[in-house]
Amino acid sequence: MIEQCIRVRVGKRRRLTIPKPIAERLGICGGSLMEIRVVGGEMRLKPIDAVWLSLHGEKIAETTLQELEEESLEEQLFYQDR
């Protein structure tokens, strides 16, 4: 396992900014959900996997298979054009 350490300063309202190299390495972007865990005297941040969240997270909406297929096609076209 490759370890990377970057120091950051806590901003107003106790906010942390995740440095770009770390965010990119872990696939974190604006709107990503994170788990914060306190272990001893350490705070550990962990991205929440969308698949895990869809299986175990709180259900807040319903969708049909047709809506899911339409969204999937839109996403495929978006990434295909990149």
C-alpha positions, 0 to 999 in steps of 0.5 A: 500500500502506498502511503501519501501524507499532505498537511492541510489547515482547518479553515473557517467552520472547521472545514478541510479541503482535500488536496487535488492529488488525493481527491483524484487518486481516490475518485473524490469529487464535489458531492461525493459522500464520505464516512468520518471515523474517529479511531483513538486520536485519529480522524479517518475519512473514507469515500462511500462507494456508490454501490454500497450506498445503493444497497445499504443506504437509506432509500429516499426515492423510487425509480423505474427500470425505464428511468434507470435505462434512460439515465444510463444511456445519457451517461454513456453518451456523455462519456462517449463524446469526451 
